């Protein structure tokens, strides 16, 4: 039985201030001496970076679409082990989930799976008593969701606060925080959301400190902690990467994992699964290092923003050559999204690694959404016919969109082929969460060990 106190921070809609409040709560409670476990509903990679900065622990995602509903509580218990509090930041509006799939992957669904009280962050600008109708609607929509408190954000004045509180007295949901407008806690955004922590560490740290100060001043931390402690025990065993992948592969193959400012998108469970499968995981930064780590038997290049660092990545010709040589030697390579761009022949006209006969460029079109996919041939991650659920999120385009042997056949929401599978290289726009498909980590490690 898992009895970690826990809260879910949700909102009626995106842009209400969830990230500010959730990150501020994490930092404020950490400053009080609590070990705080940070979590994020959905596939987002960027917010967990701020959560990690606030708590000193890995930010972890809870995505019911990619991992399955049955893994949400175990993954939560894995991340929250030994902590005195867990804060879960929601995604979009409280009841918004995967398109056309009802409540699947919504904040509401995750809150129910975790049996966690929900605190609703409401953008109170331009309203007063009407806030009560909004909160009442959210509190009564799904009886399985326990809406335990409201935090009013962007409150203009003492008089505005008074009117809001008067209205909410009729809703029966207590106000546990009031935050005034505070531009100093704003964090810069660009084409895919917030700018990642790795690109602005000093400024991000200042922003997190400002969030913590604002939340500590405006929120009743004692009341919020009491709500978190009211969560009933969670009857779920903690997820175990070793149990998920089975006995370790002999030989301890060395797998290099790209990181640094250009490749910031990675789920903590991926490295844990590779390690449990028997690999030695070695991070490296393609912006700074001119060679792959010695004795690299396989390479993982996740998502990120190579389009923002195209000149630097292109200028690092020794590393581009090293990556191309590794691929030519038959070593397994797994590349997602940013990794796909880096392995292409060029990105916005600048030379990249040239592993794939494809050209990549920035695009004005946002591609976003969950996908169901099937592996069309044997590769380093899946056997032919293997199925996966993943997520696309990019404003770039690769031509052609699929190689002679595509990595995936998408079956939903529309049928098409995507990505590249050649030799032992698997490159695709599709982000997947390996906790939902641990066989990929084991298969990749086995292929690395067999070299």
C-alpha positions in Angstrom: 0.0 0.0 0.0 1.4 3.4 -1.0 0.4 6.2 1.3 2.5 9.1 -0.1 0.5 12.3 0.3 -0.4 13.6 -3.1 -2.1 16.4 -5.0 -3.1 16.9 -8.6 -2.9 20.5 -9.9 -5.4 21.0 -12.7 -7.2 23.9 -14.5 -10.2 24.5 -16.7 -8.0 25.2 -19.7 -4.4 25.6 -20.9 -2.9 28.9 -20.0 -4.5 29.1 -16.6 -1.2 28.9 -14.6 -0.9 25.2 -13.8 2.9 25.1 -14.4 3.5 28.2 -12.3 1.4 26.8 -9.4 2.6 23.2 -9.6 6.3 24.2 -9.9 5.9 26.8 -7.2 4.3 24.3 -4.9 7.0 21.8 -5.5 9.7 24.3 -4.8 8.0 25.8 -1.7 7.4 22.4 -0.1 11.0 21.4 -1.0 12.2 24.5 0.8 10.2 23.3 3.9 12.4 20.2 4.0 10.0 17.8 2.3 11.2 15.3 -0.3 8.8 16.2 -3.2 8.2 13.8 -6.1 7.3 15.7 -9.3 5.0 14.3 -11.9 3.4 15.5 -15.2 0.2 14.2 -16.9 0.7 13.5 -20.6 3.7 13.3 -22.9 5.2 16.8 -22.3 9.0 16.8 -21.8 9.6 20.5 -20.9 7.6 21.1 -17.8 9.3 18.1 -16.0 12.6 19.9 -16.5 11.3 22.8 -14.4 9.8 20.3 -11.9 13.2 18.7 -11.5 14.9 22.1 -10.9 12.3 22.8 -8.2 12.7 19.5 -6.4 16.1 18.0 -7.2 14.4 14.8 -8.4 13.7 13.5 -11.9 10.4 14.9 -13.3 8.3 11.9 -14.4 5.4 11.6 -16.8 2.1 9.8 -16.3 0.7 9.1 -19.7 -2.2 6.6 -19.8 -2.3 6.6 -23.6 1.3 5.5 -24.1 1.8 3.4 -21.0 -1.7 2.1 -20.3 -4.0 2.9 -17.4 -2.7 -0.1 -15.5 0.8 1.4 -15.2 -0.2 4.9 -14.0 -0.3 4.0 -10.3 2.8 1.7 -10.4 4.9 4.4 -12.2 3.7 7.0 -9.7 4.7 4.7 -6.8 8.1 4.1 -8.4 8.8 7.9 -8.7 7.3 8.8 -5.3 9.1 6.1 -3.3 10.5 7.6 -0.1 9.0 11.0 -0.6 6.9 13.0 1.8 4.7 14.6 -0.9 3.9 14.1 -4.6 2.6 17.0 -6.8 1.1 16.0 -10.2 0.7 18.8 -12.8 -2.2 18.2 -15.1 -2.4 18.7 -18.8 -4.7 21.0 -20.8 -8.2 21.3 -19.1 -9.1 18.9 -16.3 -11.2 16.7 -18.5 -9.3 17.0 -21.8 -7.6 13.8 -23.0 -6.7 12.0 -26.2 -8.8 13.2 -29.1 -11.8 11.0 -29.6 -11.0 8.7 -26.7 -13.2 10.0 -23.9 -11.3 10.6 -20.7 -8.3 8.5 -21.7 -5.0 10.3 -20.7 -6.9 13.2 -19.2 -5.9 14.8 -15.9 -9.2 13.6 -14.4 -8.5 10.0 -15.3 -5.0 10.1 -13.8 -6.4 11.7 -10.6 -8.9 8.9 -10.3 -6.3 6.2 -10.9 -4.2 7.8 -8.2 -7.2 8.4 -5.9 -5.7 12.0 -5.5 -7.5 15.2 -4.5 -7.5 17.9 -7.2 -6.7 21.5 -6.8 -8.1 23.7 -9.6 -6.1 26.7 -10.8 -8.5 29.3 -12.2 -7.5 32.3 -14.2 -9.8 34.8 -12.4 -9.1 37.8 -14.6 -12.2 39.5 -16.1 -14.6 37.7 -13.8 -16.0 37.8 -10.3 -19.1 35.9 -9.1 -19.1 33.8 -12.3 -16.1 31.9 -11.0 -18.5 30.0 -8.7 -20.5 28.7 -11.7 -17.3 27.5 -13.4 -16.0 25.8 -10.2 -19.4 24.2 -9.5 -19.5 22.8 -13.0 -16.0 21.3 -12.7 -16.8 19.9 -9.2 -20.0 18.2 -10.3 -19.1 17.0 -13.8 -17.5 13.7 -12.7 -18.4 12.4 -9.2 -15.2 10.2 -9.3 -13.0 13.3 -9.3 -12.6 14.9 -6.0 -12.2 18.7 -6.5 -10.8 19.6 -3.1 -9.7 23.2 -3.5 -9.3 26.2 -5.7 -6.3 28.5 -6.3 -7.3 31.8 -7.9 -4.7 33.1 -10.3 -4.1 36.5 -11.9 -6.2 38.3 -9.2 -6.1 42.1 -9.8 -6.7 43.7 -6.4 -8.0 43.2 -2.8 -11.5 44.1 -4.0 -11.3 41.6 -6.9 -10.2 38.9 -4.4 -13.1 39.8 -2.1 -15.7 39.4 -4.9 -14.2 36.1 -6.0 -14.2 34.7 -2.5 -17.8 35.8 -1.9 -18.9 34.0 -5.1 -17.0 30.9 -4.3 -18.6 30.6 -0.8 -21.7 29.2 -2.7 -19.7 26.5 -4.5 -18.6 24.6 -1.4 -15.1 24.3 -2.7 -12.5 26.1 -0.4 -10.1 28.7 -1.7 -6.6 27.5 -0.8 -4.6 30.2 -2.6 -4.8 33.6 -4.3 -2.1 34.7 -6.6 -1.7 38.2 -7.9 -0.5 39.0 -11.4 3.3 38.6 -11.4 5.2 39.0 -14.7 8.5 38.2 -13.0 7.6 34.5 -12.9 6.9 34.3 -16.6 9.0 31.9 -18.6 9.8 32.4 -22.3 8.0 30.2 -24.9 8.6 29.4 -28.6 7.2 27.1 -31.2 6.8 24.0 -29.0 6.1 25.6 -25.6 8.4 26.7 -22.8 12.1 27.0 -23.4 13.7 24.0 -21.8 15.7 24.4 -18.5 18.9 23.1 -20.2 18.9 26.1 -22.5 18.5 28.8 -19.7 19.5 27.2 -16.4 20.3 30.4 -14.5 17.2 32.2 -15.7 15.1 29.1 -15.1 16.4 28.8 -11.6 15.5 32.5 -11.0 12.0 31.8 -12.4 11.5 28.8 -10.2 12.6 30.7 -7.1 10.0 33.5 -8.0 7.3 30.8 -8.5 8.1 29.4 -5.1 8.0 32.8 -3.4 4.7 33.7 -5.1 3.1 30.4 -4.1 4.4 30.5 -0.6 3.0 34.0 -0.1 -0.3 33.4 -1.8 -1.2 29.8 -0.9 -2.1 28.1 2.3 0.6 25.5 2.3 -0.6 23.9 5.5 -4.1 23.5 4.0 -2.7 22.1 0.8 -0.5 19.6 2.6 -3.6 18.5 4.7 -5.5 17.9 1.4 -2.5 15.9 0.1 -2.5 13.8 3.3 -6.2 13.1 2.9 -5.5 10.9 -0.2 -6.3 7.3 0.7 -3.7 4.6 0.5 -2.9 3.5 -3.1 -3.0 -0.3 -3.6 -0.4 -0.5 -6.3 3.1 -2.1 -6.4 5.9 0.2 -7.5 7.0 -0.3 -11.1 10.3 -2.1 -11.4 12.4 -1.7 -14.5 14.3 -5.0 -13.8 11.0 -6.9 -13.6 9.8 -5.2 -16.8 12.8 -6.2 -19.0 13.8 -9.5 -17.4 17.3 -10.9 -16.7 20.2 -8.6 -17.6 21.8 -9.1 -21.0 25.4 -10.4 -20.6 28.3 -8.3 -21.7 27.3 -4.8 -20.4 27.2 -3.1 -23.8 27.9 0.7 -23.7 25.0 2.7 -25.0 25.5 6.4 -25.6 22.5 8.7 -25.0 22.5 12.2 -26.6 21.7 15.0 -24.2 22.6 18.7 -23.7 20.6 21.7 -24.8 19.8 20.3 -28.3 18.5 17.0 -27.1 16.5 17.5 -23.9 13.5 15.3 -24.5 13.9 12.0 -22.6 11.9 10.0 -20.1 13.8 9.0 -17.0 12.5 5.5 -17.3 14.3 4.9 -20.6 17.8 5.0 -19.0 16.5 3.0 -16.1 15.2 0.3 -18.5 18.4 0.2 -20.5 20.4 -0.1 -17.3 18.2 -2.9 -15.9 18.5 -4.7 -19.3 22.3 -4.8 -18.7 23.6 -1.8 -20.6 26.1 0.8 -19.4 24.3 4.1 -20.2 26.7 7.0 -21.0 25.2 10.5 -21.7 27.0 12.8 -24.0 26.4 16.3 -25.4 26.6 16.7 -29.3 27.1 20.4 -28.9 30.3 19.9 -26.9 31.9 16.6 -27.6 33.6 15.8 -30.9 33.6 12.0 -30.5 31.1 9.4 -29.3 32.1 7.8 -25.9 34.8 5.1 -26.3 33.5 1.6 -26.9 30.0 2.8 -27.9 28.0 -0.2 -29.0 24.7 1.6 -29.6 23.3 5.1 -29.8 20.0 6.7 -28.6 19.1 10.2 -29.8 15.9 11.5 -28.4 13.9 14.6 -29.0 14.7 18.2 -28.5 15.5 21.3 -30.5 18.3 20.7 -33.1 16.6 23.3 -35.3 17.7 25.9 -32.7 21.3 24.6 -32.7 21.7 23.8 -36.4 24.8 25.8 -37.0 26.6 24.4 -33.9 25.6 20.8 -34.7 26.6 21.2 -38.3 30.0 22.7 -37.3 30.8 19.7 -35.1 31.9 17.7 -38.1 34.0 15.2 -36.1 31.0 14.0 -34.2 28.8 13.9 -37.3 31.4 11.7 -38.9 31.6 9.5 -35.7 27.8 9.0 -35.7 27.8 8.1 -39.4 30.7 5.7 -39.0 28.9 4.0 -36.1 25.7 3.6 -38.2 27.8 2.2 -41.1 29.4 -0.4 -38.8 26.0 -1.9 -38.2 25.5 -0.6 -34.7 22.0 -0.1 -33.4 20.7 3.5 -33.5 17.4 4.7 -32.1 16.4 8.2 -33.0 13.2 10.1 -32.2 12.1 13.4 -33.7 15.2 15.6 -33.1 17.3 12.5 -33.5 15.7 11.9 -36.9 16.6 15.4 -38.0 20.2 15.0 -36.8 20.6 11.7 -38.7 19.3 13.3 -41.9 21.5 14.6 -44.7 20.8 18.2 -43.9 18.7 20.5 -41.7 17.7 23.8 -43.1 20.4 23.4 -45.7 23.2 22.7 -43.1 25.0 19.3 -43.3 24.0 16.8 -40.6 25.1 13.2 -40.1 24.0 11.9 -43.5 22.9 8.5 -42.1 19.5 8.9 -43.8 18.9 10.0 -47.4 16.5 12.7 -46.3 16.4 16.5 -46.0 14.9 18.2 -42.9 13.6 21.8 -42.6 11.6 24.0 -40.3 7.9 24.1 -41.2 5.1 26.5 -40.4 2.8 23.6 -39.7 2.4 22.1 -36.2 2.1 18.3 -36.2 0.6 17.2 -32.9 -1.2 14.2 -31.5 -1.2 10.7 -30.3 -0.6 7.9 -32.8 -1.1 4.1 -33.0 1.6 2.4 -34.9 2.8 -1.0 -36.1 6.4 -2.0 -36.9 6.5 -2.9 -40.6 9.8 -4.9 -40.4 12.3 -6.3 -37.9 14.5 -3.5 -36.4 16.5 -2.7 -33.3 13.5 -1.8 -31.2 10.7 -4.1 -32.5 10.0 -7.2 -34.4 7.8 -6.9 -37.5 4.2 -6.6 -36.3 5.0 -5.1 -33.0 2.6 -2.4 -31.9 3.2 0.8 -30.1 1.4 4.0 -29.0 3.2 7.2 -29.3 3.0 11.0 -29.7 4.1 13.4 -32.4 4.9 17.0 -31.6 7.0 19.1 -34.1 7.1 22.0 -36.5 9.6 20.5 -38.9 9.3 18.3 -42.0 11.5 15.6 -43.4 11.5 14.7 -47.1 10.8 12.0 -47.9 8.6 11.3 -44.8 9.4 7.6 -45.0 12.3 5.5 -46.3 12.2 2.5 -48.6 11.7 0.5 -45.4 9.5 2.7 -43.1 9.9 2.5 -39.4 6.2 2.5 -38.7 2.8 2.1 -40.3 0.4 4.5 -38.5 -3.0 2.9 -38.0 -4.6 5.8 -36.1 -5.8 8.5 -36.5 -5.0 8.0 -40.2 -3.1 5.4 -42.1 0.3 6.3 -43.5 3.9 5.1 -43.3 6.5 7.1 -41.4 10.2 7.0 -40.5 13.2 5.0 -41.6 14.5 1.6 -40.9 17.9 0.7 -42.5 20.5 -1.7 -41.2 20.2 -1.3 -37.4 18.9 2.3 -37.6 15.4 3.1 -36.4 14.6 6.8 -36.9 11.1 8.3 -36.6 9.1 11.4 -35.5 7.2 9.2 -33.1 8.0 9.6 -29.4 7.2 6.5 -27.3 7.4 5.8 -23.6 9.4 2.6 -23.1 7.7 1.8 -19.8 4.7 1.0 -22.0 6.9 -1.2 -24.3 9.9 -2.4 -22.2 10.7 -5.0 -24.8 12.1 -2.2 -26.9 14.8 -1.5 -24.3 15.7 -5.2 -24.0 15.8 -5.8 -27.7 18.0 -2.7 -28.3 20.4 -3.8 -25.5 20.5 -7.4 -27.0 21.3 -6.0 -30.4 24.1 -3.8 -28.9 25.5 -6.8 -27.0 25.6 -8.9 -30.1 28.0 -6.7 -31.9 
